[in-house]
Amino acid sequence: MTEFSNITMITLDGAEGFTLRPMSDTDLNRVLVLEKATNPHPWTLGNLQNSLSTGDACWVLEHGEELAGYGVTMVAADEGTILNIAIAPAFQKQGLGQKLLEFLVSGAKQRGANVMFLEVRVSNHKAIGLYLKSDFSEVGIRKNYYPAAKGSEDAIVMMRDLSFD
């Protein structure tokens, strides 16, 4: 198991040439560009700064100097939550989303999470497939959770029991 508390940079298992490191303030502009490229209603600078300042686990995935993705998780009591995860379009369909997701889940488990939650847009079939493949299951619906082009969109609440990992 990787020790997550003092990582400066690690290689992502099974992804040669890709490294993970904790996000810093100097990454925020690049992360915002990635957010806008992957999300119809991207996180704002304020959202990202808040996650950094409150101690959420914020990671960037890089290929050389290029930002390939990022993820943000939080753990409260014994519950973890995937707050956001994104892979840059140029790096999609290479299995990086699943590898990053597993890294984030592993880190949350190490910080004491026994269960992991996330919300995903009902229209985001690609992400839903990734989460199902990664042993998440649907546990509920949050009505009108996400902003959408015409009003709002429901979110599927998904959960993964980490006691079996």
Backbone as numpy.savetxt, mean C-alpha at the origin, in Angstrom:
# Nx Ny Nz CAx CAy CAz Cx Cy Cz
12.66 -13.59 8.86 11.81 -12.41 8.86 12.71 -11.17 8.86
12.33 -10.18 8.06 13.07 -8.93 7.99 12.75 -8.08 9.21
13.76 -7.49 9.83 13.55 -6.54 10.92 13.24 -5.19 10.28
12.05 -4.65 10.55 11.58 -3.46 9.85 11.90 -2.15 10.55
12.21 -2.18 11.83 12.28 -0.93 12.59 13.46 -0.04 12.23
14.56 -0.59 11.77 15.75 0.22 11.49 16.26 0.07 10.06
15.38 -0.18 9.13 15.77 -0.39 7.74 16.15 0.94 7.09
17.26 0.94 6.39 17.58 2.09 5.55 17.30 1.76 4.09
17.55 0.52 3.68 17.22 0.08 2.33 17.35 -1.44 2.27
16.41 -2.09 1.59 16.50 -3.53 1.39 16.13 -3.86 -0.05
16.54 -5.02 -0.49 16.16 -5.52 -1.79 14.82 -6.22 -1.65
13.93 -5.99 -2.58 12.62 -6.64 -2.56 12.77 -8.07 -3.03
12.38 -9.02 -2.19 12.51 -10.43 -2.54 11.88 -10.73 -3.88
12.61 -11.43 -4.72 12.10 -11.87 -6.01 11.98 -10.77 -7.06
12.54 -9.62 -6.80 12.45 -8.50 -7.76 13.84 -7.89 -7.91
14.65 -8.53 -8.71 16.04 -8.08 -8.90 16.09 -6.64 -9.40
16.93 -5.85 -8.76 17.10 -4.45 -9.16 16.16 -3.49 -8.48
15.24 -4.00 -7.67 14.28 -3.14 -6.96 14.65 -3.09 -5.49
14.57 -1.90 -4.92 14.87 -1.73 -3.49 13.70 -1.01 -2.81
13.58 -1.27 -1.53 12.60 -0.61 -0.68 13.33 0.18 0.39
12.79 1.34 0.70 13.32 2.12 1.81 12.20 2.96 2.39
12.37 3.40 3.63 11.35 4.27 4.22 11.21 5.57 3.43
9.98 6.02 3.27 9.70 7.28 2.58 10.16 8.44 3.46
10.63 9.50 2.81 11.00 10.73 3.52 10.30 11.92 2.86
10.41 13.07 3.48 9.82 14.28 2.92 10.33 14.58 1.52
11.57 14.22 1.24 12.14 14.50 -0.08 11.52 13.64 -1.18
10.76 12.60 -0.81 10.10 11.74 -1.80 8.72 12.23 -2.19
8.17 13.18 -1.45 6.76 13.50 -1.59 6.37 13.99 -2.98
7.18 14.80 -3.62 6.82 15.27 -4.96 6.75 14.12 -5.96
7.70 13.19 -5.89 7.67 12.03 -6.79 6.47 11.14 -6.49
6.15 10.96 -5.23 5.00 10.14 -4.86 3.70 10.79 -5.35
3.61 12.10 -5.26 2.42 12.79 -5.77 2.26 12.58 -7.28
3.34 12.61 -8.03 3.28 12.36 -9.47 2.77 10.94 -9.72
3.30 9.98 -8.98 2.85 8.59 -9.12 1.37 8.47 -8.76
0.95 9.11 -7.69 -0.46 9.10 -7.27 -1.36 9.59 -8.40
-0.98 10.69 -9.02 -1.80 11.25 -10.09 -1.84 10.35 -11.31
-0.79 9.56 -11.51 -0.74 8.65 -12.65 -1.52 7.36 -12.41
-1.83 7.05 -11.15 -2.45 5.75 -10.85 -3.81 5.84 -10.18
-4.24 7.02 -9.78 -5.44 7.13 -8.98 -6.32 8.26 -9.51
-7.60 7.98 -9.80 -8.48 9.04 -10.31 -8.74 10.14 -9.27
-8.56 9.83 -8.00 -8.70 10.81 -6.92 -7.52 10.62 -5.98
-6.36 11.13 -6.39 -5.12 10.84 -5.66 -5.06 11.48 -4.28
-4.22 10.85 -3.45 -3.90 11.46 -2.16 -3.28 12.82 -2.41
-3.44 13.70 -1.45 -2.86 15.04 -1.53 -1.52 15.07 -0.79
-0.81 16.15 -0.96 0.42 16.36 -0.22 0.13 16.28 1.28
-0.97 16.86 1.71 -1.35 16.82 3.12 -1.58 15.41 3.63
-2.22 14.56 2.80 -2.42 13.16 3.20 -1.09 12.47 3.43
-0.16 12.66 2.51 1.15 12.02 2.62 1.94 12.56 3.81
1.93 13.87 3.98 2.64 14.46 5.12 2.05 13.96 6.43
0.74 13.84 6.50 0.10 13.34 7.71 0.55 11.91 8.02
0.61 11.06 7.01 1.06 9.68 7.24 2.50 9.64 7.73
3.35 10.47 7.16 4.73 10.53 7.62 4.83 11.03 9.06
4.06 12.07 9.37 4.19 12.69 10.70 3.54 11.88 11.81
2.56 11.05 11.49 1.88 10.27 12.53 2.52 8.90 12.75
3.57 8.61 12.00 4.27 7.35 12.24 3.75 6.16 11.46
2.90 6.41 10.45 2.50 5.30 9.59 3.75 4.75 8.90
3.71 3.48 8.55 4.83 2.87 7.82 4.70 3.27 6.35
5.59 4.13 5.89 5.55 4.67 4.53 6.81 4.20 3.80
6.64 3.51 2.70 7.76 2.91 1.97 7.74 3.32 0.51
8.91 3.50 -0.06 9.04 3.71 -1.50 9.78 2.53 -2.10
9.32 2.13 -3.27 9.92 1.06 -4.06 10.62 1.73 -5.24
11.91 1.46 -5.37 12.68 2.11 -6.43 13.37 1.09 -7.32
13.55 1.50 -8.56 14.36 0.76 -9.52 15.44 1.73 -9.95
16.63 1.59 -9.36 17.65 2.61 -9.54 17.18 3.89 -8.90
17.16 4.97 -9.66 16.69 6.25 -9.15 15.21 6.49 -9.44
14.58 5.55 -10.13 13.19 5.73 -10.56 12.22 5.19 -9.52
11.19 5.98 -9.21 10.15 5.54 -8.29 9.25 4.54 -8.99
9.22 3.31 -8.48 8.40 2.26 -9.06 7.09 2.07 -8.32
7.03 2.47 -7.06 5.81 2.32 -6.29 5.99 2.80 -4.88
4.91 2.72 -4.13 4.98 3.06 -2.72 3.81 2.43 -2.00
3.93 2.35 -0.67 2.85 1.82 0.14 2.87 2.45 1.52
1.67 2.54 2.11 1.51 3.12 3.44 0.61 2.21 4.26
1.06 1.85 5.46 0.25 1.06 6.37 0.26 1.70 7.75
-0.74 1.33 8.53 -0.76 1.73 9.93 -1.14 0.52 10.77
-0.71 0.51 12.00 -1.10 -0.53 12.95 -1.59 0.17 14.21
-2.76 -0.22 14.67 -3.33 0.27 15.92 -3.83 -0.95 16.68
-3.39 -1.04 17.93 -3.67 -2.24 18.75 -3.16 -3.44 17.97
-4.02 -4.39 17.63 -3.56 -5.57 16.89 -4.13 -5.63 15.47
-4.54 -4.44 14.96 -5.09 -4.38 13.61 -4.23 -3.52 12.70
-3.92 -4.05 11.53 -3.19 -3.30 10.52 -4.13 -2.87 9.42
-3.78 -1.78 8.76 -4.57 -1.29 7.63 -3.63 -0.87 6.51
-3.91 -1.35 5.31 -3.23 -0.84 4.12 -3.94 0.47 3.78
-3.26 1.58 3.93 -3.87 2.88 3.64 -3.77 3.22 2.16
-2.65 2.86 1.55 -2.48 3.15 0.13 -1.34 2.29 -0.40
-1.48 1.89 -1.64 -0.43 1.14 -2.33 -0.58 1.46 -3.82
0.55 1.71 -4.48 0.50 2.04 -5.90 1.80 1.61 -6.57
1.67 1.14 -7.79 2.81 0.80 -8.64 2.72 1.69 -9.88
3.82 2.32 -10.23 3.86 3.19 -11.41 3.46 2.41 -12.65
2.73 3.04 -13.57 2.28 2.33 -14.77 3.40 1.59 -15.52
4.58 2.18 -15.61 5.69 1.54 -16.34 6.16 0.24 -15.68
5.81 0.03 -14.40 6.28 -1.14 -13.67 5.15 -2.12 -13.34
3.95 -1.85 -13.83 2.84 -2.75 -13.55 2.96 -4.03 -14.37
2.23 -5.05 -13.95 2.17 -6.36 -14.60 3.50 -7.10 -14.52
4.27 -6.85 -13.45 5.53 -7.55 -13.21 5.51 -8.28 -11.86
4.36 -8.29 -11.19 4.26 -8.92 -9.88 4.73 -8.05 -8.74
5.07 -6.80 -9.02 5.59 -5.92 -7.98 4.52 -5.53 -6.96
3.28 -5.37 -7.41 2.21 -5.04 -6.49 2.05 -6.11 -5.42
2.09 -7.36 -5.84 1.95 -8.44 -4.86 3.15 -8.51 -3.93
4.34 -8.31 -4.46 5.55 -8.34 -3.62 5.53 -7.19 -2.61
5.14 -6.00 -3.05 5.05 -4.86 -2.15 3.97 -5.10 -1.10
2.83 -5.63 -1.52 1.76 -5.93 -0.59 2.22 -6.90 0.49
2.90 -7.96 0.09 3.38 -8.95 1.07 4.40 -8.34 2.03
5.24 -7.47 1.52 6.19 -6.77 2.39 5.46 -5.92 3.42
4.44 -5.18 2.98 3.68 -4.32 3.89 2.94 -5.14 4.95
2.35 -6.25 4.52 1.64 -7.12 5.46 2.62 -7.70 6.49
3.77 -8.14 6.02 4.79 -8.70 6.91 5.25 -7.67 7.94
5.44 -6.45 7.49 5.84 -5.38 8.40 4.78 -5.09 9.44
3.51 -5.10 9.04 2.43 -4.85 9.99 2.34 -5.99 11.01
2.53 -7.19 10.53 2.51 -8.34 11.45 3.64 -8.21 12.47
4.80 -7.81 12.01 5.92 -7.64 12.94 5.64 -6.55 13.97
4.84 -5.56 13.59 4.49 -4.49 14.53 3.28 -4.86 15.39
2.84 -6.12 15.33 1.80 -6.59 16.24 0.43 -6.81 15.65
0.26 -6.63 14.35 -1.05 -6.84 13.74 -1.36 -8.33 13.62
-2.56 -8.70 14.03 -3.05 -10.07 13.88 -4.02 -10.19 12.72
-4.46 -9.04 12.23 -5.40 -8.98 11.12 -5.06 -7.74 10.30
-5.31 -7.80 9.01 -5.01 -6.68 8.11 -6.28 -6.31 7.36
-6.57 -5.02 7.30 -7.75 -4.52 6.58 -7.32 -3.60 5.45
-8.23 -3.40 4.50 -8.05 -2.41 3.44 -9.42 -2.12 2.85
-9.50 -0.99 2.17 -10.67 -0.66 1.37 -10.22 -0.52 -0.07
-11.08 -0.94 -0.99 -10.77 -0.85 -2.41 -12.05 -0.47 -3.16
-11.89 0.38 -4.18 -13.04 0.78 -5.00 -13.69 -0.47 -5.62
-15.02 -0.48 -5.65 -15.70 -1.63 -6.26 -15.35 -1.77 -7.74
-14.96 -0.68 -8.39 -14.61 -0.72 -9.81 -13.15 -1.12 -10.07
-12.35 -1.25 -9.04 -10.92 -1.54 -9.22 -10.69 -3.05 -9.24
-11.10 -3.67 -10.33 -11.06 -5.13 -10.46 -9.64 -5.68 -10.40
-8.68 -4.94 -10.94 -7.29 -5.39 -10.90 -6.79 -5.49 -9.46
-7.07 -4.48 -8.65 -6.64 -4.50 -7.24 -7.40 -5.58 -6.46
-8.69 -5.70 -6.71 -9.48 -6.72 -6.01 -8.89 -8.10 -6.29
-8.53 -8.36 -7.55 -7.91 -9.63 -7.90 -6.59 -9.86 -7.17
-5.78 -8.81 -7.06 -4.52 -8.90 -6.33 -4.78 -9.26 -4.87
-5.73 -8.58 -4.25 -6.00 -8.82 -2.83 -6.57 -10.22 -2.60
-7.44 -10.68 -3.47 -7.98 -12.04 -3.33 -6.86 -13.07 -3.48
-5.97 -12.85 -4.43 -4.82 -13.73 -4.64 -3.90 -13.74 -3.42
-3.92 -12.66 -2.66 -3.06 -12.51 -1.48 -3.80 -12.85 -0.18
-4.85 -13.66 -0.29 -5.58 -14.19 0.87 -6.42 -13.18 1.63
-6.77 -12.07 1.01 -7.74 -11.16 1.60 -9.13 -11.64 1.19
-10.11 -11.39 2.03 -11.48 -11.74 1.69 -12.39 -10.56 1.98
-13.50 -10.49 1.26 -14.45 -9.40 1.44 -15.20 -9.59 2.75
-15.25 -8.51 3.55 -15.97 -8.57 4.82 -17.06 -7.51 4.94
-17.15 -6.61 3.97 -18.18 -5.59 4.04 -18.10 -4.60 2.90
-19.04 -3.69 2.90 -19.11 -2.61 1.90 -19.25 -1.29 2.65
-18.49 -0.28 2.24 -18.69 1.08 2.74 -19.36 1.86 1.62
-20.60 2.21 1.84 -21.39 2.93 0.84 -20.84 4.34 0.63
-20.75 4.73 -0.64 -20.37 6.10 -1.01 -19.06 6.53 -0.36
-18.10 5.65 -0.30 -16.85 5.89 0.43 -15.86 6.75 -0.35
-15.72 6.47 -1.64 -14.72 7.16 -2.46 -15.38 8.24 -3.33
-14.70 9.37 -3.53 -15.20 10.33 -4.51 -15.08 9.72 -5.91
-15.99 10.08 -6.77 -15.98 9.56 -8.14 -16.34 10.70 -9.09
-16.15 10.45 -10.37 -16.42 11.48 -11.38 -17.86 11.99 -11.26
-18.77 11.09 -10.96 -20.18 11.47 -10.80 -20.65 11.04 -9.42
-20.29 11.82 -8.42 -20.76 11.52 -7.07 -19.75 10.74 -6.26
-20.13 9.51 -5.92 -19.26 8.69 -5.08 -19.34 7.23 -5.50
-18.46 6.45 -4.93 -18.36 5.03 -5.27 -18.18 4.23 -3.98
-18.79 3.07 -3.95 -18.66 2.20 -2.79 -17.26 1.61 -2.70
-16.90 1.24 -1.48 -15.64 0.54 -1.23 -15.94 -0.85 -0.71
-15.17 -1.81 -1.14 -15.20 -3.15 -0.57 -14.20 -3.15 0.58
-14.62 -3.59 1.75 -13.73 -3.75 2.88 -13.23 -5.20 2.83
-11.91 -5.34 2.86 -11.31 -6.67 2.79 -10.44 -6.88 4.03
-10.27 -8.15 4.39 -9.53 -8.50 5.59 -8.68 -9.75 5.32
-7.55 -9.80 6.00 -6.69 -10.99 5.96 -6.31 -11.33 7.39
-6.57 -12.55 7.77 -6.20 -13.05 9.10 -4.72 -13.39 9.06
-3.91 -12.73 9.88 -2.46 -12.94 9.87 -2.03 -14.05 10.81
-2.94 -14.62 11.54 -2.57 -15.69 12.48 -2.15 -16.96 11.75
-2.48 -17.06 10.45 -2.10 -18.22 9.66 -0.81 -18.02 8.90
-0.29 -16.80 8.90 0.93 -16.49 8.15 2.16 -16.98 8.89
